[in-house]
Amino acid sequence: MGKKLYGRENYLNQIRPFYNDQELIKVLTGIRRCGKSSIMQLIVEELRANGVNESNIIYVNLDRRPYIGVKTQEQLEKVLAEKIDKIDGFKYLFIDEIQNVKDFEVVINAFREEGDISIFITGSNSYLLSGELVTKLTGRYIEFKIGTLSFSEWIGMKKYLGQYVDSDLDKELDTYIVDGGFPYSLYLPTVEAKEAYINDLIKEIFEKDIRKNHKIRDKHLFEQIEQYMINNFGATTSVNSICDALEKVNKTRPSKKTIYAYLNVLENAKILQKCQRFDLKSKKALSKEEKYYLTDLSICYATNVDKRINYGPVLENIVYNYIKSKGYEISVGRIGKLEVDFIARNNDGYSYIQVAKTIQSEDVNERGIPYVEEREYRPLESIKDNYPKYVLTLDKLLQRRNGILNKNIIQMLINDENL
């Protein structure tokens, strides 16, 4: 029985202006099972609703029969030509998991150049937009980065499926943190089933997106690095700290080159997302002082027995993914010895963001101000430009201090607010 598709308007709104564009190939990227295929199916449904004839829509999923044997550009061209050459008028071509075909970009570009066709493709790793595709299609594609369900989407999809939503959104947030935002998880009845699903996904990513693109000479070491990064998301990470941790366990020290390579693999497979540090005084990126965040928090909780929530890195991770979904470039900020959790940049300029569970505490300084409040506001107050500054918390009682906005994270997520 087919699943009911929940409309992910945030992404559909971004893609709609390009539905009929025949010059730009629409590329949907994201971690496996984040919902790319469903979004393409939603586009197909909208085209049908707008009067497009079924015969003018071609949908090929290279992860499913009868197309799983299509691995070369010659095979892909044959499959597509048999379908496209029979159709008169404007056509819509959808290809799922295009990276399964070697040198696919040659075929895609050839059909694009023939005209009268709008092409949509999806891929589950960063190699999709590397090398030959970028070279051959410079300026001829537009990428849409698809994430797992945001908290607002997760609540919306639960309602769409007729599932219970607690009026206490703090409780819902805790469930969302542990269960994660992979859409299919909402169809699974138990926590154990959800965990099994995520662990299966991690294995699938290794087999289909990592092993195919890299020679992992030491799988055990790779898995150790993967688990270390999963367990330490949101922490400042250096290669030396990883080497030190693994040396204590293995009694031998891995090479820095191997660590760098495996971190890059995890990033390309979209399990991890690197957030570089940016010095606000020198206006330069600082290498070797990055933080890494998870594409979805369930990756951490499914692979660990301990389900306790450490709100510091967890809330940072949620805010990081949320801001990225809004199209911002993000970095960790440093100003002197102080740190700003996030600097978000877009065409309008900068936004500065601090994230904390609370800034309310009975532990106060000589001026009667809670130390936690001072800790979060001080870095923002040291930034002298006039761009927006935010302190994001779970507090219900909000304040305003020196023009800095204090926002409730849950309400910001539910209302889908921009910075």
Number of C-alpha atoms within 10 A of each C-alpha: 3 4 9 10 15 19 16 17 12 14 18 17 10 10 18 13 9 17 18 16 15 20 18 19 23 22 21 25 23 22 26 24 17 21 23 27 20 18 21 20 15 17 19 21 13 15 17 14 10 9 8 16 12 13 13 18 20 17 17 19 17 20 14 11 10 10 14 12 14 19 17 14 17 15 16 22 17 12 14 18 12 10 15 18 8 9 13 10 7 15 21 23 22 21 21 21 22 25 23 21 18 14 17 21 20 16 17 23 18 11 18 18 11 9 12 17 22 22 26 24 25 24 23 26 26 17 15 23 18 10 9 15 19 14 11 12 17 10 11 15 18 16 15 19 15 19 24 23 22 24 21 17 21 22 20 19 20 17 13 13 14 9 13 9 13 11 8 8 14 12 12 16 18 14 12 18 23 21 23 28 23 24 20 13 19 17 13 13 9 12 14 10 13 22 22 13 16 22 16 12 16 15 12 14 21 18 12 16 25 19 14 12 14 11 9 17 9 9 11 10 17 19 13 14 20 17 15 14 23 21 16 16 22 23 15 16 16 16 18 15 11 18 17 15 15 18 13 10 10 10 10 11 15 16 11 13 9 16 19 12 14 20 21 15 24 22 19 19 24 23 24 24 21 19 19 19 25 24 17 17 11 10 11 10 17 15 10 13 16 21 21 22 26 25 23 26 22 22 24 23 21 21 17 14 8 9 12 10 13 9 16 14 18 20 21 22 23 21 21 24 21 21 19 14 18 15 13 19 16 24 23 24 25 22 17 11 6 13 20 24 24 26 21 21 16 12 7 7 10 19 18 24 27 22 28 21 18 19 22 16 11 10 10 14 11 7 6 9 15 16 16 17 16 14 14 22 21 13 21 23 15 11 15 7 9 9 11 15 23 21 26 25 21 20 17 12 11 15 11 11 10 9 11 17 16 23 20 18 22 20 14 16 17 16 10 16 12 9 15
